[in-house]
Amino acid sequence: MIISPLHKYVFVELPHTASTSIHSELCALYDGQEILRKHSPYHKFLEIANTDQKNYFAFSSLRNPLDVVVTKYLKLKTNHNGSYTRPERWKRNGGWILDYELKQFKFIQDNDADFPAFLKKYYKVPYDNWSCLAHKQFDFVMRYENVQDDFSKALQLIGIEQKQPLPVVNKTREKKDFRLYYTPDIQEYAKKIFGPFLKKWGYEIPREWGDSSDLGTSELQLNLANIPRKLYWMYWKKY
């Protein structure tokens, strides 16, 4: 998380949404300072913020989950930066790679698993992330798909003159258009898993996948799944 007492903003870093690039840029050029941990959610900031800081311009970013999950799979498949085979990067040793990610890595490597197999094994209920906790309350939410223009708009809303285009860092290698990974045999399944999130945030299911109007059951499943999820993200997850 990044805060600027000078410009009175706080940037909340949601994983896989260009947060690394934005983090670096805010600290280097726009008087940003690190506070809490990198991917701490907004409610953790509010717990320590003073009255003035609670009124800072709050912004974050969001990304199409169809793309996010492909990115996760490819990082596991390619052992991105060697992270999954370097014990010093594992959470249990003080790093950031979680045990469940190591299990996913092992599954993919041991079985030479393709993306459909990964999706069906690890995504069984409608998708959400901790954007559901506070993103609707933020002053501005950038979209990964339009991050250059949205970052410029965020700075403009804060009242900062932009100094340069946003650099690209930590890019996933060997990645094609994410839609190509969703083979016809998993498109219906993917609509049930991702449809409610896409609808909530104004993303579209690819038109070539056919009708996507009936998401009632999936939306109900999302609401039920989010009861324990929100409790976990609010009270039990260690950021």
Contacts in CASP RR format, 6 or more apart in sequence:
PFRMAT RR
TARGET T0000
AUTHOR 0000-0000-0000
METHOD contacts of the structure
MODEL  1
MIISPLHKYVFVELPHTASTSIHSELCALYDGQEILRKHSPYHKFLEIAN
TDQKNYFAFSSLRNPLDVVVTKYLKLKTNHNGSYTRPERWKRNGGWILDY
ELKQFKFIQDNDADFPAFLKKYYKVPYDNWSCLAHKQFDFVMRYENVQDD
FSKALQLIGIEQKQPLPVVNKTREKKDFRLYYTPDIQEYAKKIFGPFLKK
WGYEIPREWGDSSDLGTSELQLNLANIPRKLYWMYWKKY
1 10 0 8 1.000
1 11 0 8 1.000
1 12 0 8 1.000
1 13 0 8 1.000
1 34 0 8 1.000
1 35 0 8 1.000
1 36 0 8 1.000
1 37 0 8 1.000
1 38 0 8 1.000
1 39 0 8 1.000
1 40 0 8 1.000
1 44 0 8 1.000
1 45 0 8 1.000
2 10 0 8 1.000
2 11 0 8 1.000
2 13 0 8 1.000
2 22 0 8 1.000
2 23 0 8 1.000
2 26 0 8 1.000
2 27 0 8 1.000
2 32 0 8 1.000
2 33 0 8 1.000
2 34 0 8 1.000
2 35 0 8 1.000
3 9 0 8 1.000
3 10 0 8 1.000
3 11 0 8 1.000
3 32 0 8 1.000
3 33 0 8 1.000
3 35 0 8 1.000
3 45 0 8 1.000
3 53 0 8 1.000
3 56 0 8 1.000
4 10 0 8 1.000
4 26 0 8 1.000
4 30 0 8 1.000
4 31 0 8 1.000
4 32 0 8 1.000
4 33 0 8 1.000
4 56 0 8 1.000
5 33 0 8 1.000
5 53 0 8 1.000
6 31 0 8 1.000
6 32 0 8 1.000
7 30 0 8 1.000
7 31 0 8 1.000
7 32 0 8 1.000
7 57 0 8 1.000
7 158 0 8 1.000
7 159 0 8 1.000
7 160 0 8 1.000
8 52 0 8 1.000
8 55 0 8 1.000
8 56 0 8 1.000
8 57 0 8 1.000
8 158 0 8 1.000
9 56 0 8 1.000
9 57 0 8 1.000
9 58 0 8 1.000
9 59 0 8 1.000
9 158 0 8 1.000
10 35 0 8 1.000
10 42 0 8 1.000
10 45 0 8 1.000
10 53 0 8 1.000
10 56 0 8 1.000
10 57 0 8 1.000
10 58 0 8 1.000
10 59 0 8 1.000
11 22 0 8 1.000
11 23 0 8 1.000
11 26 0 8 1.000
11 59 0 8 1.000
11 60 0 8 1.000
12 40 0 8 1.000
12 41 0 8 1.000
12 42 0 8 1.000
12 45 0 8 1.000
12 58 0 8 1.000
12 59 0 8 1.000
12 60 0 8 1.000
12 134 0 8 1.000
12 138 0 8 1.000
13 19 0 8 1.000
13 22 0 8 1.000
13 23 0 8 1.000
13 38 0 8 1.000
13 39 0 8 1.000
13 40 0 8 1.000
13 60 0 8 1.000
14 39 0 8 1.000
14 60 0 8 1.000
14 61 0 8 1.000
14 62 0 8 1.000
14 63 0 8 1.000
14 129 0 8 1.000
14 130 0 8 1.000
14 131 0 8 1.000
14 135 0 8 1.000
15 39 0 8 1.000
15 129 0 8 1.000
16 63 0 8 1.000
16 68 0 8 1.000
16 71 0 8 1.000
16 72 0 8 1.000
16 144 0 8 1.000
17 60 0 8 1.000
17 61 0 8 1.000
17 62 0 8 1.000
17 63 0 8 1.000
17 142 0 8 1.000
17 144 0 8 1.000
18 61 0 8 1.000
18 63 0 8 1.000
18 142 0 8 1.000
18 144 0 8 1.000
18 147 0 8 1.000
18 166 0 8 1.000
19 38 0 8 1.000
19 39 0 8 1.000
19 61 0 8 1.000
20 169 0 8 1.000
20 170 0 8 1.000
21 147 0 8 1.000
21 166 0 8 1.000
21 167 0 8 1.000
21 168 0 8 1.000
21 169 0 8 1.000
21 170 0 8 1.000
22 61 0 8 1.000
22 142 0 8 1.000
22 147 0 8 1.000
22 151 0 8 1.000
22 166 0 8 1.000
23 34 0 8 1.000
23 38 0 8 1.000
24 167 0 8 1.000
24 169 0 8 1.000
25 151 0 8 1.000
25 166 0 8 1.000
25 167 0 8 1.000
26 32 0 8 1.000
27 33 0 8 1.000
27 34 0 8 1.000
29 163 0 8 1.000
29 164 0 8 1.000
30 155 0 8 1.000
30 160 0 8 1.000
30 163 0 8 1.000
35 45 0 8 1.000
36 44 0 8 1.000
36 45 0 8 1.000
36 48 0 8 1.000
36 239 0 8 1.000
37 239 0 8 1.000
39 239 0 8 1.000
40 239 0 8 1.000
41 130 0 8 1.000
41 133 0 8 1.000
41 134 0 8 1.000
41 233 0 8 1.000
41 239 0 8 1.000
42 58 0 8 1.000
42 60 0 8 1.000
42 133 0 8 1.000
42 134 0 8 1.000
42 137 0 8 1.000
42 138 0 8 1.000
43 133 0 8 1.000
43 134 0 8 1.000
43 234 0 8 1.000
44 239 0 8 1.000
45 53 0 8 1.000
46 54 0 8 1.000
49 56 0 8 1.000
57 139 0 8 1.000
57 140 0 8 1.000
57 157 0 8 1.000
57 158 0 8 1.000
58 137 0 8 1.000
58 138 0 8 1.000
58 139 0 8 1.000
59 138 0 8 1.000
59 139 0 8 1.000
59 140 0 8 1.000
59 141 0 8 1.000
59 142 0 8 1.000
59 154 0 8 1.000
59 157 0 8 1.000
60 131 0 8 1.000
60 135 0 8 1.000
60 138 0 8 1.000
60 141 0 8 1.000
60 142 0 8 1.000
61 141 0 8 1.000
61 142 0 8 1.000
61 143 0 8 1.000
61 144 0 8 1.000
61 147 0 8 1.000
61 150 0 8 1.000
62 131 0 8 1.000
62 135 0 8 1.000
62 141 0 8 1.000
62 142 0 8 1.000
62 143 0 8 1.000
62 144 0 8 1.000
62 201 0 8 1.000
63 143 0 8 1.000
63 144 0 8 1.000
63 145 0 8 1.000
64 144 0 8 1.000
64 145 0 8 1.000
64 178 0 8 1.000
64 198 0 8 1.000
64 203 0 8 1.000
65 127 0 8 1.000
65 129 0 8 1.000
65 194 0 8 1.000
65 197 0 8 1.000
65 198 0 8 1.000
66 178 0 8 1.000
66 179 0 8 1.000
66 182 0 8 1.000
66 190 0 8 1.000
66 194 0 8 1.000
66 198 0 8 1.000
66 203 0 8 1.000
66 206 0 8 1.000
67 144 0 8 1.000
67 145 0 8 1.000
67 178 0 8 1.000
69 119 0 8 1.000
69 123 0 8 1.000
69 127 0 8 1.000
69 194 0 8 1.000
70 115 0 8 1.000
70 175 0 8 1.000
70 178 0 8 1.000
70 181 0 8 1.000
71 172 0 8 1.000
71 175 0 8 1.000
71 178 0 8 1.000
73 108 0 8 1.000
73 115 0 8 1.000
73 118 0 8 1.000
73 119 0 8 1.000
73 181 0 8 1.000
74 80 0 8 1.000
74 172 0 8 1.000
74 173 0 8 1.000
74 174 0 8 1.000
74 175 0 8 1.000
75 83 0 8 1.000
75 172 0 8 1.000
76 84 0 8 1.000
76 101 0 8 1.000
76 104 0 8 1.000
76 105 0 8 1.000
76 108 0 8 1.000
76 118 0 8 1.000
77 108 0 8 1.000
78 173 0 8 1.000
78 174 0 8 1.000
79 85 0 8 1.000
79 105 0 8 1.000
80 172 0 8 1.000
80 173 0 8 1.000
82 89 0 8 1.000
83 89 0 8 1.000
83 97 0 8 1.000
84 97 0 8 1.000
84 101 0 8 1.000
84 102 0 8 1.000
84 105 0 8 1.000
87 93 0 8 1.000
88 94 0 8 1.000
88 95 0 8 1.000
89 95 0 8 1.000
89 96 0 8 1.000
89 97 0 8 1.000
90 97 0 8 1.000
90 99 0 8 1.000
90 102 0 8 1.000
91 97 0 8 1.000
91 98 0 8 1.000
91 99 0 8 1.000
92 99 0 8 1.000
104 118 0 8 1.000
104 122 0 8 1.000
107 113 0 8 1.000
107 118 0 8 1.000
107 121 0 8 1.000
108 118 0 8 1.000
111 117 0 8 1.000
113 121 0 8 1.000
115 181 0 8 1.000
115 182 0 8 1.000
115 183 0 8 1.000
116 183 0 8 1.000
116 185 0 8 1.000
116 186 0 8 1.000
119 186 0 8 1.000
119 189 0 8 1.000
119 190 0 8 1.000
119 193 0 8 1.000
120 186 0 8 1.000
120 189 0 8 1.000
123 193 0 8 1.000
124 193 0 8 1.000
125 193 0 8 1.000
125 221 0 8 1.000
125 222 0 8 1.000
125 225 0 8 1.000
126 192 0 8 1.000
126 193 0 8 1.000
126 194 0 8 1.000
126 195 0 8 1.000
126 196 0 8 1.000
126 197 0 8 1.000
126 218 0 8 1.000
126 219 0 8 1.000
126 221 0 8 1.000
126 222 0 8 1.000
126 225 0 8 1.000
127 193 0 8 1.000
127 194 0 8 1.000
127 195 0 8 1.000
127 196 0 8 1.000
127 197 0 8 1.000
127 222 0 8 1.000
128 196 0 8 1.000
128 197 0 8 1.000
128 222 0 8 1.000
128 225 0 8 1.000
128 226 0 8 1.000
128 229 0 8 1.000
130 233 0 8 1.000
131 201 0 8 1.000
132 226 0 8 1.000
132 229 0 8 1.000
132 230 0 8 1.000
133 230 0 8 1.000
133 233 0 8 1.000
133 234 0 8 1.000
135 141 0 8 1.000
139 157 0 8 1.000
140 150 0 8 1.000
140 153 0 8 1.000
140 154 0 8 1.000
140 157 0 8 1.000
142 150 0 8 1.000
142 151 0 8 1.000
142 153 0 8 1.000
142 154 0 8 1.000
143 150 0 8 1.000
147 166 0 8 1.000
148 165 0 8 1.000
148 166 0 8 1.000
151 162 0 8 1.000
151 166 0 8 1.000
152 162 0 8 1.000
155 161 0 8 1.000
155 162 0 8 1.000
156 162 0 8 1.000
179 206 0 8 1.000
182 190 0 8 1.000
182 206 0 8 1.000
182 209 0 8 1.000
187 206 0 8 1.000
187 209 0 8 1.000
188 209 0 8 1.000
190 209 0 8 1.000
191 205 0 8 1.000
191 209 0 8 1.000
191 212 0 8 1.000
191 215 0 8 1.000
191 218 0 8 1.000
192 215 0 8 1.000
192 217 0 8 1.000
192 218 0 8 1.000
193 218 0 8 1.000
194 205 0 8 1.000
195 205 0 8 1.000
195 212 0 8 1.000
195 215 0 8 1.000
195 218 0 8 1.000
196 215 0 8 1.000
196 218 0 8 1.000
196 219 0 8 1.000
196 221 0 8 1.000
196 222 0 8 1.000
197 203 0 8 1.000
197 222 0 8 1.000
198 204 0 8 1.000
198 205 0 8 1.000
199 215 0 8 1.000
199 219 0 8 1.000
205 212 0 8 1.000
END
